[in-house]
Amino acid sequence: MPSFRFTPYFEQVVLRKRPYVRPEGCVDAIENAVYSEPQENNRWRFWAQIPELGDRYLRVVTLDDKLTIHNAFLDRGFRP
């Protein structure tokens, strides 16, 4: 089982600004992503549909290792 970590930005900014984001929900989103792709600046994007959030899609951004979670937010424009 992978050992997920969180950047200081995630812990200090994302969790404070977005109360709907939960660290365990981000891990679940990565592990059950419906789509993922590389992003510029050595990062990865993962999308997962979250029933608790009205079946909207949560985008989770990790560092290049795919284990260090950096950002997460509802992606209103994502279409699978």
C-alpha positions in Angstrom: 0.0 0.0 0.0 1.4 3.4 -1.0 2.3 5.9 1.7 0.6 9.2 0.7 2.0 12.5 1.9 0.8 16.1 1.8 2.7 19.3 0.8 2.7 22.2 3.3 0.5 24.1 0.8 -2.1 21.4 0.9 -2.1 21.3 4.7 -2.0 25.0 5.4 -4.0 26.5 2.5 -6.2 23.9 0.7 -7.7 22.3 3.8 -8.4 25.7 5.3 -9.9 27.3 2.1 -11.9 24.2 1.0 -13.7 22.6 3.9 -15.2 19.9 1.6 -11.7 18.5 0.9 -10.6 15.7 3.2 -7.2 14.1 3.1 -8.6 10.6 3.0 -11.0 11.6 0.3 -8.1 12.8 -1.8 -6.3 9.4 -1.4 -9.5 7.6 -2.4 -9.8 9.9 -5.4 -6.3 9.0 -6.6 -6.8 5.3 -6.0 -10.2 5.3 -7.8 -9.6 7.9 -10.4 -11.8 7.8 -13.5 -9.1 9.7 -15.4 -5.5 10.9 -14.8 -2.9 12.8 -16.8 0.4 14.4 -16.4 0.4 18.2 -15.8 3.2 20.7 -16.5 5.7 21.4 -13.7 6.2 17.7 -12.9 2.7 17.1 -11.5 -0.2 14.7 -12.1 -3.9 15.3 -12.2 -6.5 12.8 -11.0 -10.3 13.0 -11.3 -12.8 11.0 -9.3 -16.6 11.3 -8.9 -17.5 11.9 -5.3 -21.0 10.8 -4.2 -20.8 12.8 -0.9 -20.3 16.0 -3.0 -23.3 15.5 -5.2 -21.5 13.2 -7.7 -19.3 16.1 -8.7 -15.7 15.5 -9.8 -12.8 16.2 -7.4 -9.5 17.0 -9.1 -6.5 16.0 -7.0 -3.0 17.3 -8.0 0.1 15.4 -6.9 3.7 15.9 -7.4 5.5 13.7 -9.9 5.8 10.8 -7.5 1.9 10.5 -7.5 2.0 10.1 -3.7 2.5 13.7 -2.5 -0.8 15.5 -2.6 -0.5 19.2 -3.4 -3.9 20.5 -4.3 -7.6 19.4 -4.6 -10.8 21.1 -5.7 -14.1 20.5 -7.4 -13.6 20.6 -11.2 -16.9 21.9 -12.5 -15.6 21.7 -16.1 -14.5 18.1 -16.2 -16.4 15.7 -18.4 -15.4 12.1 -18.4 
